[in-house]
Amino acid sequence: MIELEGVPELIDPVMVAAFEGWNDAGDAASAAVAHLDREWKGEVFAALDAEDYYDFQVNRPTVFMDGGVRKITWPTTRLSVVRVGGDKPRDLVLVRGIEPSMRWRSFCNELLGFAHELGVELVVVLGALLGDTPHTRPVPISGTTSDADLARRMGLEETKYEGPTGIVGILQEACTHAGVPAVSLWAAVPHYVSQPPNPKATLALLNRLEDLIDVRIPLGELPEDARAWQVGVDQLAAEDSEVAEYVQSLEEARDTAELPEASGEAIAREFERYLRRRDGGSGPGGHATADGGDGTPGSPFLRDNPSGRTRPPRPPKPGGDDEESSEE
């Protein structure tokens, strides 16, 4: 039995979770939850027992000095709670950790136990995957659920994915079996620039989350960081003609695919976000890809010189046999 002492009664709580590792290309998803925790000054009220779920040879503990005393931080998953103010205040239960090494069913059951005790009405799991998407275009965000009714009400896709999955897929399925509404939001990260951080993908996830749960999320310096990230990647890509040519081919494919949609819904969503902001102005291993592979593109980055500057590797020519793909 989970006993939560010191946690007040929550208002319309939503659980938002992200896990480092295979589900977190560019650290975009875990950075989004960390941003929420930091901006709203989350208070940690629980941590899962690291001994139960983690292989410490895979996710090693770290040693640090605190006032001259050596201490250890164990890899685990922590839960915090934040209150979102405004005309309609509500609470968010933030779950941030590392994809567990073992006992995934017990791990999900423990999180669902917290959700039940706190009266969570919706679970939103954030993820990021490697995709054939150009860094110069808006980050594609896909929202999926296993619940057909929820998909219709919230304008989401009913998931049809088959293949290897990570803790995001397992937790969503556990929520479905437990009768807890659950949604996954996935950001597609360009596979040719997969090194974290990716503030542009983090920003896109937060914008989609804002629309989904109808709250105003303070973005801080993220928009500026996202612009700086894109400028930096533009400069690196321009240094290599093959990379520049490949990016151009991705742009053309993306623009052609989106042309028939007229993007009216996206324009409306951006306008609604503008109005809301104006009125409220007060781990190791690869990553998920569309085909279920681990998404590790050999060496994710190459060192240019001793200054430490990095650039993306030369990707395969479009249509090549070894071209990377992306997962949902």
Secondary structure, 3 states (H helix, E strand, C coil): CCCCCCCCCCCCCEEEEEEECCCEHHHHHHHHHHHHHHHCCCEEEEECCHHHHCCCCCCCCEEEEECCEEEEECCCCEEEEEEECCCCCEEEEEEEEECCCCCHHHHHHHHHHHHHHHCCCEEEEEEEEEECCCCCCCCCEEEEECCHHHHHHHCCEECCCCCCCCHHHHHHHHHHHHCCCEEEEEEEEEHHHCCCCCHHHHHHHHHHHHHHHCCCCCCCCHHHHHHHHHHHHHHHHHCCHHHHHHHHHHHHHHHHHHHHHCCHHHHHHHHHHHHHHHHCCCCCCCCCECCCCCCCCCCCCEECCCCCCEECCCCCCCCCCCCCCCCC
